[in-house]
Amino acid sequence: MTSPVTDLAVPSTLSPSKITAFTSCPLAFRFSVVEHLPEPPSAAALKGTLVHRALELLFTEYPPGSRSRDAAQKALDGAWQELQGVEELDGLGLDDAERIAFLVDSRVLVDRYLELEDPDTVRAIGLELNLSTELNGVTVRGIIDRLDELDDGSLAVVDYKTGRAPRAEQSRSRLSGVHLYALMCEAELGRRPSVVRLLYLRDRIVISAAPTDQAMRGTRQRALGVWSAIERACKEGDFRPNPSNLCRFCAFQEFCPSFGGVPSLAAAALGDSAVSTARSSEPDASAPEPTAVGPRCLSA
Ligand code: SF4
């Protein structure tokens, strides 16, 4: 048995996706975020990127009154063109039929977005808004999909999700990421949004909540608590596996003790970039595609 590697470099920043990754599985977080080990491209993640870009183009290229279904599909065409030749798409190794299926499914997601809201009524004042703030000395960063100004002048944080919607009892925990965005808005823009909304496109479900004082306090405490846990894990080299449904999509399964693997072999097997202090990419830890259900709204 080998001793754990201690005093690993702590990530330089915290973000909603890092919080999700660490709380989902500390060991996978170590491989991905702390050691920066390479992961194969993910069709689900790339589809999410494509659909997010299409919706961004819908709001930047088409003024209110022209954001029809056709416009949304044209925006998707534009986003798809931008992806051609990009390494992540080529890395998926899709054949012609699979590429068509990938695009068709993305079209379905864009169509379903239009079942959740009328984009002609949306006044977006920020798209892919990059925010950074300090929480007790910890740098917290995040990219807000969309920041809206509502009719009463208040702000709304909107986050698109292309993965599966949570069960009703899990919806509160899924809101913690967007609550962190609300906290960042308040710190950086001086205004706390009146509502945060998660739009689950595939399932046609909207989960929304008001960022109350209590929610903001809880979000802040949770973020700082996760940060302390990350620091402790890096210092002690103690990143435990947390087996779940997400293991099916984990690129590090063969090095995971829960599957008979040895974590210390991962860096040598997957690359020599271990224990870097560079900022990592931020994988979406949400699970992939669900079975579609009818339109509905949830309020948590
Ligand atoms: S296989 Fe599962 S438990 Fe193991 S590192 Fe991956 S996500 Fe974590």
Residues whose N, C-alpha, C, O or C-beta is under 5 A from the ligand:
A	BS01	SF4	C25 L27 A28 P241 N242 P243 S244 L246 C247 C250 F252 Q253 C256 S258
